[in-house]
């Protein structure tokens, strides 16, 4: 499942809390519609729903949008944009 997160105050704390959740496979800060986008995985749709509801309760999260990846055409992570080192 994909997630798009809009943040208000306490955004660094919210990022750290979301990043630490089980099932978060990818999380990136973005410019544009969302402050963060991510990919999450779980064993069932119920688990995905629970994870999404948990993210909504994190302080600093203003809005959460989710979507399902129905078909993947390309996914390539050979290069890293990680600048935190």
N, CA, C and O atoms as a GROMACS GRO file, in nm:
protein
  340
    1UNK      N    1   0.085  -0.116   0.000
    1UNK     CA    2   0.000   0.000   0.000
    1UNK      C    3   0.090   0.123   0.000
    1UNK      O    4   0.195   0.124   0.064
    2UNK      N    5   0.048   0.225  -0.072
    2UNK     CA    6   0.120   0.352  -0.070
    2UNK      C    7   0.053   0.446   0.028
    2UNK      O    8  -0.068   0.440   0.050
    3UNK      N    9   0.134   0.533   0.086
    3UNK     CA   10   0.081   0.635   0.176
    3UNK      C   11   0.136   0.771   0.139
    3UNK      O   12   0.251   0.784   0.096
    4UNK      N   13   0.054   0.872   0.155
    4UNK     CA   14   0.094   1.011   0.143
    4UNK      C   15   0.056   1.080   0.272
    4UNK      O   16  -0.060   1.076   0.313
    5UNK      N   17   0.152   1.144   0.336
    5UNK     CA   18   0.130   1.203   0.468
    5UNK      C   19   0.151   1.354   0.460
    5UNK      O   20   0.251   1.402   0.408
    6UNK      N   21   0.054   1.428   0.513
    6UNK     CA   22   0.068   1.573   0.529
    6UNK      C   23   0.097   1.600   0.676
    6UNK      O   24   0.030   1.548   0.766
    7UNK      N   25   0.199   1.682   0.699
    7UNK     CA   26   0.244   1.709   0.836
    7UNK      C   27   0.218   1.854   0.874
    7UNK      O   28   0.213   1.943   0.789
    8UNK      N   29   0.201   1.876   1.002
    8UNK     CA   30   0.190   2.010   1.057
    8UNK      C   31   0.313   2.034   1.142
    8UNK      O   32   0.426   2.022   1.094
    9UNK      N   33   0.292   2.067   1.267
    9UNK     CA   34   0.403   2.086   1.359
    9UNK      C   35   0.460   1.950   1.400
    9UNK      O   36   0.400   1.846   1.374
   10UNK      N   37   0.573   1.953   1.465
   10UNK     CA   38   0.639   1.831   1.513
   10UNK      C   39   0.668   1.734   1.400
   10UNK      O   40   0.659   1.612   1.418
   11UNK      N   41   0.703   1.786   1.283
   11UNK     CA   42   0.720   1.697   1.169
   11UNK      C   43   0.838   1.602   1.182
   11UNK      O   44   0.830   1.489   1.136
   12UNK      N   45   0.947   1.645   1.244
   12UNK     CA   46   1.062   1.554   1.260
   12UNK      C   47   1.024   1.437   1.350
   12UNK      O   48   1.058   1.322   1.320
   13UNK      N   49   0.954   1.466   1.459
   13UNK     CA   50   0.910   1.360   1.550
   13UNK      C   51   0.815   1.264   1.478
   13UNK      O   52   0.825   1.143   1.495
   14UNK      N   53   0.724   1.318   1.399
   14UNK     CA   54   0.630   1.234   1.326
   14UNK      C   55   0.704   1.144   1.227
   14UNK      O   56   0.673   1.026   1.216
   15UNK      N   57   0.801   1.199   1.156
   15UNK     CA   58   0.881   1.120   1.062
   15UNK      C   59   0.949   1.004   1.133
   15UNK      O   60   0.947   0.891   1.085
   16UNK      N   61   1.010   1.032   1.246
   16UNK     CA   62   1.081   0.928   1.321
   16UNK      C   63   0.986   0.820   1.369
   16UNK      O   64   1.020   0.702   1.365
   17UNK      N   65   0.868   0.859   1.415
   17UNK     CA   66   0.771   0.760   1.463
   17UNK      C   67   0.718   0.673   1.349
   17UNK      O   68   0.704   0.552   1.364
   18UNK      N   69   0.690   0.735   1.234
   18UNK     CA   70   0.641   0.659   1.120
   18UNK      C   71   0.750   0.565   1.069
   18UNK      O   72   0.724   0.449   1.039
   19UNK      N   73   0.871   0.616   1.058
   19UNK     CA   74   0.984   0.537   1.009
   19UNK      C   75   1.006   0.411   1.094
   19UNK      O   76   1.044   0.307   1.041
   20UNK      N   77   0.981   0.420   1.223
   20UNK     CA   78   1.006   0.309   1.316
   20UNK      C   79   0.896   0.204   1.315
   20UNK      O   80   0.914   0.097   1.374
   21UNK      N   81   0.784   0.229   1.251
   21UNK     CA   82   0.672   0.134   1.253
   21UNK      C   83   0.705   0.009   1.172
   21UNK      O   84   0.767   0.018   1.066
   22UNK      N   85   0.663  -0.108   1.222
   22UNK     CA   86   0.680  -0.230   1.142
   22UNK      C   87   0.595  -0.220   1.015
   22UNK      O   88   0.482  -0.170   1.018
   23UNK      N   89   0.649  -0.267   0.906
   23UNK     CA   90   0.576  -0.264   0.780
   23UNK      C   91   0.613  -0.148   0.690
   23UNK      O   92   0.578  -0.149   0.572
   24UNK      N   93   0.682  -0.048   0.743
   24UNK     CA   94   0.726   0.064   0.658
   24UNK      C   95   0.846   0.018   0.577
   24UNK      O   96   0.953  -0.009   0.633
   25UNK      N   97   0.829   0.008   0.447
   25UNK     CA   98   0.936  -0.039   0.360
   25UNK      C   99   1.012   0.075   0.293
   25UNK      O  100   1.129   0.060   0.259
   26UNK      N  101   0.945   0.188   0.275
   26UNK     CA  102   1.005   0.303   0.207
   26UNK      C  103   0.939   0.427   0.263
   26UNK      O  104   0.817   0.430   0.280
   27UNK      N  105   1.018   0.530   0.292
   27UNK     CA  106   0.963   0.656   0.340
   27UNK      C  107   1.054   0.768   0.293
   27UNK      O  108   1.175   0.764   0.314
   28UNK      N  109   0.996   0.869   0.229
   28UNK     CA  110   1.075   0.980   0.175
   28UNK      C  111   1.003   1.112   0.198
   28UNK      O  112   0.881   1.120   0.188
   29UNK      N  113   1.082   1.216   0.229
   29UNK     CA  114   1.028   1.351   0.237
   29UNK      C  115   1.016   1.403   0.094
   29UNK      O  116   1.103   1.380   0.011
   30UNK      N  117   0.908   1.474   0.068
   30UNK     CA  118   0.882   1.519  -0.068
   30UNK      C  119   0.844   1.666  -0.071
   30UNK      O  120   0.816   1.727   0.032
   31UNK      N  121   0.843   1.721  -0.189
   31UNK     CA  122   0.789   1.853  -0.216
   31UNK      C  123   0.662   1.831  -0.298
   31UNK      O  124   0.660   1.744  -0.385
   32UNK      N  125   0.560   1.907  -0.272
   32UNK     CA  126   0.438   1.891  -0.350
   32UNK      C  127   0.320   1.858  -0.261
   32UNK      O  128   0.307   1.910  -0.150
   33UNK      N  129   0.235   1.771  -0.309
   33UNK     CA  130   0.108   1.740  -0.243
   33UNK      C  131   0.125   1.686  -0.102
   33UNK      O  132   0.047   1.720  -0.013
   34UNK      N  133   0.225   1.601  -0.080
   34UNK     CA  134   0.250   1.540   0.051
   34UNK      C  135   0.386   1.581   0.104
   34UNK      O  136   0.476   1.616   0.028
   35UNK      N  137   0.399   1.578   0.236
   35UNK     CA  138   0.529   1.600   0.299
   35UNK      C  139   0.612   1.472   0.301
   35UNK      O  140   0.735   1.477   0.295
   36UNK      N  141   0.544   1.359   0.310
   36UNK     CA  142   0.608   1.227   0.308
   36UNK      C  143   0.530   1.136   0.215
   36UNK      O  144   0.408   1.145   0.206
   37UNK      N  145   0.602   1.047   0.146
   37UNK     CA  146   0.537   0.936   0.078
   37UNK      C  147   0.606   0.809   0.122
   37UNK      O  148   0.724   0.810   0.158
   38UNK      N  149   0.532   0.701   0.119
   38UNK     CA  150   0.591   0.576   0.164
   38UNK      C  151   0.520   0.456   0.106
   38UNK      O  152   0.414   0.466   0.044
   39UNK      N  153   0.582   0.342   0.130
   39UNK     CA  154   0.526   0.213   0.094
   39UNK      C  155   0.523   0.128   0.220
   39UNK      O  156   0.621   0.120   0.293
   40UNK      N  157   0.409   0.066   0.244
   40UNK     CA  158   0.394  -0.019   0.362
   40UNK      C  159   0.349  -0.158   0.318
   40UNK      O  160   0.287  -0.174   0.213
   41UNK      N  161   0.382  -0.257   0.399
   41UNK     CA  162   0.342  -0.394   0.371
   41UNK      C  163   0.288  -0.457   0.500
   41UNK      O  164   0.331  -0.424   0.610
   42UNK      N  165   0.193  -0.546   0.483
   42UNK     CA  166   0.136  -0.618   0.596
   42UNK      C  167   0.080  -0.750   0.545
   42UNK      O  168   0.072  -0.774   0.424
   43UNK      N  169   0.042  -0.836   0.638
   43UNK     CA  170  -0.008  -0.969   0.603
   43UNK      C  171  -0.153  -0.971   0.557
   43UNK      O  172  -0.196  -1.068   0.494
   44UNK      N  173  -0.228  -0.866   0.588
   44UNK     CA  174  -0.369  -0.865   0.549
   44UNK      C  175  -0.417  -0.722   0.530
   44UNK      O  176  -0.351  -0.627   0.572
   45UNK      N  177  -0.531  -0.707   0.466
   45UNK     CA  178  -0.588  -0.574   0.450
   45UNK      C  179  -0.627  -0.515   0.585
   45UNK      O  180  -0.620  -0.394   0.604
   46UNK      N  181  -0.669  -0.599   0.678
   46UNK     CA  182  -0.700  -0.552   0.813
   46UNK      C  183  -0.578  -0.495   0.883
   46UNK      O  184  -0.587  -0.394   0.954
   47UNK      N  185  -0.462  -0.560   0.863
   47UNK     CA  186  -0.338  -0.508   0.921
   47UNK      C  187  -0.298  -0.376   0.857
   47UNK      O  188  -0.248  -0.287   0.926
   48UNK      N  189  -0.318  -0.364   0.726
   48UNK     CA  190  -0.290  -0.237   0.659
   48UNK      C  191  -0.379  -0.126   0.714
   48UNK      O  192  -0.333  -0.014   0.738
   49UNK      N  193  -0.505  -0.157   0.733
   49UNK     CA  194  -0.599  -0.059   0.788
   49UNK      C  195  -0.556  -0.016   0.929
   49UNK      O  196  -0.556   0.103   0.961
   50UNK      N  197  -0.518  -0.112   1.012
   50UNK     CA  198  -0.473  -0.080   1.148
   50UNK      C  199  -0.349   0.009   1.147
   50UNK      O  200  -0.338   0.103   1.226
   51UNK      N  201  -0.257  -0.021   1.057
   51UNK     CA  202  -0.136   0.061   1.046
   51UNK      C  203  -0.170   0.203   1.003
   51UNK      O  204  -0.117   0.300   1.057
   52UNK      N  205  -0.259   0.215   0.905
   52UNK     CA  206  -0.300   0.348   0.858
   52UNK      C  207  -0.368   0.426   0.971
   52UNK      O  208  -0.340   0.544   0.990
   53UNK      N  209  -0.454   0.361   1.045
   53UNK     CA  210  -0.522   0.428   1.157
   53UNK      C  211  -0.422   0.468   1.265
   53UNK      O  212  -0.439   0.573   1.328
   54UNK      N  213  -0.320   0.388   1.287
   54UNK     CA  214  -0.216   0.424   1.384
   54UNK      C  215  -0.139   0.548   1.338
   54UNK      O  216  -0.112   0.637   1.418
   55UNK      N  217  -0.104   0.552   1.210
   55UNK     CA  218  -0.031   0.668   1.158
   55UNK      C  219  -0.113   0.796   1.177
   55UNK      O  220  -0.058   0.901   1.209
   56UNK      N  221  -0.244   0.786   1.156
   56UNK     CA  222  -0.332   0.903   1.174
   56UNK      C  223  -0.326   0.960   1.316
   56UNK      O  224  -0.349   1.079   1.336
   57UNK      N  225  -0.296   0.876   1.416
   57UNK     CA  226  -0.295   0.921   1.556
   57UNK      C  227  -0.162   0.984   1.598
   57UNK      O  228  -0.154   1.040   1.707
   58UNK      N  229  -0.061   0.977   1.514
   58UNK     CA  230   0.071   1.031   1.549
   58UNK      C  231   0.065   1.183   1.550
   58UNK      O  232   0.017   1.245   1.455
   59UNK      N  233   0.115   1.242   1.657
   59UNK     CA  234   0.119   1.388   1.668
   59UNK      C  235   0.196   1.449   1.553
   59UNK      O  236   0.307   1.405   1.522
   60UNK      N  237   0.140   1.550   1.491
   60UNK     CA  238   0.203   1.615   1.378
   60UNK      C  239   0.147   1.570   1.245
   60UNK      O  240   0.166   1.638   1.144
   61UNK      N  241   0.077   1.454   1.242
   61UNK     CA  242   0.014   1.408   1.118
   61UNK      C  243  -0.118   1.482   1.102
   61UNK      O  244  -0.207   1.469   1.186
   62UNK      N  245  -0.130   1.559   0.994
   62UNK     CA  246  -0.251   1.636   0.966
   62UNK      C  247  -0.347   1.556   0.880
   62UNK      O  248  -0.468   1.560   0.902
   63UNK      N  249  -0.294   1.483   0.782
   63UNK     CA  250  -0.378   1.404   0.693
   63UNK      C  251  -0.297   1.286   0.639
   63UNK      O  252  -0.175   1.292   0.625
   64UNK      N  253  -0.370   1.179   0.609
   64UNK     CA  254  -0.309   1.059   0.551
   64UNK      C  255  -0.396   1.013   0.436
   64UNK      O  256  -0.518   1.002   0.449
   65UNK      N  257  -0.332   0.987   0.322
   65UNK     CA  258  -0.402   0.930   0.207
   65UNK      C  259  -0.336   0.798   0.175
   65UNK      O  260  -0.213   0.786   0.180
   66UNK      N  261  -0.415   0.698   0.141
   66UNK     CA  262  -0.359   0.567   0.108
   66UNK      C  263  -0.408   0.523  -0.029
   66UNK      O  264  -0.511   0.570  -0.077
   67UNK      N  265  -0.333   0.432  -0.091
   67UNK     CA  266  -0.373   0.374  -0.218
   67UNK      C  267  -0.311   0.235  -0.228
   67UNK      O  268  -0.215   0.202  -0.158
   68UNK      N  269  -0.368   0.157  -0.316
   68UNK     CA  270  -0.319   0.021  -0.338
   68UNK      C  271  -0.244   0.015  -0.470
   68UNK      O  272  -0.290   0.067  -0.572
   69UNK      N  273  -0.129  -0.048  -0.467
   69UNK     CA  274  -0.054  -0.071  -0.590
   69UNK      C  275  -0.111  -0.194  -0.658
   69UNK      O  276  -0.092  -0.306  -0.610
   70UNK      N  277  -0.181  -0.176  -0.768
   70UNK     CA  278  -0.244  -0.288  -0.838
   70UNK      C  279  -0.148  -0.360  -0.932
   70UNK      O  280  -0.157  -0.482  -0.950
   71UNK      N  281  -0.057  -0.284  -0.991
   71UNK     CA  282   0.040  -0.343  -1.083
   71UNK      C  283   0.166  -0.257  -1.080
   71UNK      O  284   0.158  -0.135  -1.092
   72UNK      N  285   0.281  -0.320  -1.064
   72UNK     CA  286   0.408  -0.247  -1.062
   72UNK      C  287   0.473  -0.262  -1.199
   72UNK      O  288   0.497  -0.373  -1.246
   73UNK      N  289   0.501  -0.148  -1.262
   73UNK     CA  290   0.565  -0.150  -1.393
   73UNK      C  291   0.717  -0.140  -1.381
   73UNK      O  292   0.790  -0.199  -1.461
   74UNK      N  293   0.764  -0.066  -1.283
   74UNK     CA  294   0.908  -0.054  -1.265
   74UNK      C  295   0.937  -0.016  -1.121
   74UNK      O  296   0.871   0.071  -1.063
   75UNK      N  297   1.036  -0.081  -1.065
   75UNK     CA  298   1.085  -0.046  -0.932
   75UNK      C  299   1.234  -0.073  -0.932
   75UNK      O  300   1.277  -0.188  -0.944
   76UNK      N  301   1.312   0.031  -0.920
   76UNK     CA  302   1.457   0.019  -0.933
   76UNK      C  303   1.523   0.107  -0.827
   76UNK      O  304   1.502   0.228  -0.824
   77UNK      N  305   1.602   0.046  -0.740
   77UNK     CA  306   1.666   0.120  -0.633
   77UNK      C  307   1.818   0.103  -0.632
   77UNK      O  308   1.878   0.098  -0.525
   78UNK      N  309   1.879   0.095  -0.749
   78UNK     CA  310   2.023   0.076  -0.756
   78UNK      C  311   2.101   0.194  -0.702
   78UNK      O  312   2.210   0.177  -0.646
   79UNK      N  313   2.046   0.316  -0.717
   79UNK     CA  314   2.112   0.436  -0.665
   79UNK      C  315   2.040   0.483  -0.540
   79UNK      O  316   1.918   0.472  -0.530
   80UNK      N  317   2.116   0.535  -0.447
   80UNK     CA  318   2.057   0.586  -0.325
   80UNK      C  319   2.065   0.737  -0.322
   80UNK      O  320   2.164   0.796  -0.364
   81UNK      N  321   1.960   0.800  -0.274
   81UNK     CA  322   1.959   0.945  -0.255
   81UNK      C  323   1.980   0.979  -0.108
   81UNK      O  324   1.959   1.093  -0.067
   82UNK      N  325   2.022   0.882  -0.030
   82UNK     CA  326   2.038   0.902   0.113
   82UNK      C  327   2.154   0.999   0.138
   82UNK      O  328   2.270   0.968   0.110
   83UNK      N  329   2.120   1.115   0.192
   83UNK     CA  330   2.222   1.214   0.222
   83UNK      C  331   2.249   1.223   0.372
   83UNK      O  332   2.332   1.303   0.415
   84UNK      N  333   2.179   1.142   0.451
   84UNK     CA  334   2.201   1.145   0.597
   84UNK      C  335   2.329   1.075   0.634
   84UNK      O  336   2.386   1.101   0.740
   85UNK      N  337   2.375   0.984   0.547
   85UNK     CA  338   2.500   0.914   0.567
   85UNK      C  339   2.501   0.828   0.683
   85UNK      O  340   2.602   0.762   0.710
   0.00000   0.00000   0.00000
